[in-house]
Amino acid sequence: MLPRNRRPTPPGEILRHEFLEPLGLSQKELAEALGITRVRLSEILRGKRAITPDTAFRLARFFDTTPEFWLGLQTDVSLWDTLQAHGREYEKIKPVKTAA
């Protein structure tokens, strides 16, 4: 369920504050461990790049989480952003009446 009054926390913020900082990992160390560029990781941490399935698998393997965890965080942000941008358009759509 999406929060109503605030944007969900982006996965990059969670990655930084819940994983990198507590473990004392640098961006360079994590990028090397994941096999991705520092630019890619930096963009994720700054919210300029989305978590892809590939990145989700890499993070899940390294941090012993699941890809669904990382993709779920990204999906929440993406849904929120889309709803904020197009919510009024969606309200104009009339649901179809189906036979019970």
Secondary structure, 3 states (H helix, E strand, C coil): CCCCCCCCCCHHHHHHHHHHHHHCCCHHHHHHHHCCCHHHHHHHHCCCCCCCHHHHHHHHHHHCCCHHHHHHHHHHHHHHHHHHHHHHHHHCCCCCCCCC
